[in-house]
């Protein structure tokens, strides 16, 4: 297991570059995000460790990060001051642009996945999801409907101009950006939903992770009941991610300090539990280039890169 230590900075999100298999970015905050500033770390994994390439500071906490899908140097973060920051790692100053529009913390940012478009989506504590044009640096649409904090906004990897959002109101929603409307509302949990993710192999399948400690897999064609429900975490699930290499495998990280791997097609869905952190685990991402490699980050001020043995056995 490789590790990077970030003294005084608590990790909220980590994502591996879609272009460079050894490059990753971590969004972090001082004082657990309650006060102080934030830092974006650009990291590189080497043979035995993870090293710092560059770091950029922001005057408020940073809660999420996403890489550009068309420029290997560009990243976007979401901040506690309600703004999105566009960064260029090839620029010594780093900061390219600040997008303002949200009135409270931005907890989620995601760059569109389909080739037909170039868009950003952000989710905020102000109950809105906003869609941005990162090239023109303009707001495209502001979407309302959630009655609670939006914790997660994720573009569909299959359907253009479509994203899903998860909220403190207990619903999962699917949005059509062109129509500017919500197409589907799923009362997915009876508690706050902190994360959602799309299956990479099926455009109708989404997973949710919630404060009730459960993961639920949904088929958008039949939303009466989840396709699968998985329990095992002892505290809130902070982030869920579908594996890019196996259709029914996914990962979750939690406030119970663990990262867990699941195969929802199996009767015994839990594949593995890893306990290598001493605080909340908030960030989680699969490496698209290196099969079975995973990165996570935690409030214990570390980023860790590892390959779970259970994935090699799938």
C-alpha positions, 0 to 999 in steps of 0.5 A: 500500500502506498501512502501520502501524508498531508499534515493539517489537511483533511481529505474530502475527495480524490480522483485519478486522472483520466489521462495519466495512470499515476497522477491523482488529485485530492481536495482537502480542508483544514479543521475537518472543513468546519473552518480555515482554508483548503488545499488541492494536492496534485500527486503522483504515485511512484513504485513505492510511494505517492509524492507531491507534484503541486499544491494549490491553496484556496481561502475556504475548504475544498470538498470535491474534485474532478478532472477535465475530460479533454485537457490533462492539466485542468481540474475543478474543485468545489468550495465552502464559499459556494464557488467552483475553482478551475485550476491548470496544473501547467500554470504556475499560478494554478487558478484559471477561473472562479465560477460563482452562483451557489449561495452555500457550500459546493459539496459535489463537482463532476465533469461530463463523461459523454463525448457529445458535450463539455459540461460541469455539474455542481451540487450544493447545500443551497439545495440546487444543482447547477450546470456550467460551461467550463470553456465559456465559464458560464452558468447553463442551468440551475435545477431545483427540486431537492428539499435538502442538501445535495451531496452528490451529482454524477453525470451519466457515462452513457446518456448525454446531458443527463446526471443523477443527484443524491440529497439529504431529502432521501431522494435520488433524482435523474435530470435532463439538462436540455429540458431543464427538468427532473425526469425521475424521483426515487425515494431511495432511503429514509435517511440522508443520501450522501453519494450515488454513482452510475454503473459503467456497463448499464445505463439504467443502473445506479447505486446509492449510499446513505446515512442508514449505513446501506447501499442500494442498487436501483434499476431506473426502469423499475424503481419500486424496489432496489435490485439489491441492498447491502449492509455492513457499514456501522456508520454513514456511507460517505461515497460509493463507486462502481468498478470500471472493470466488473459490471456488478462490483462496487466500492464504498467508504464510510465514517466507520473508517473502512472501505468495503468492496461488494458484488451485488449479484452474489447472495453474500455481497460483501467481498472485503473490508479494509481498515487502514484509516484512523478517521472518516474515509471520505474520498474513493476512486478506481483507477481506469488505467490499472485494473483493480487499483483503488485510491482513497483519502481520509480525515486522518490526513492520508491518501492511500493507493492499494489493490484489494485482493478480493478484486483480483479474485473476481 
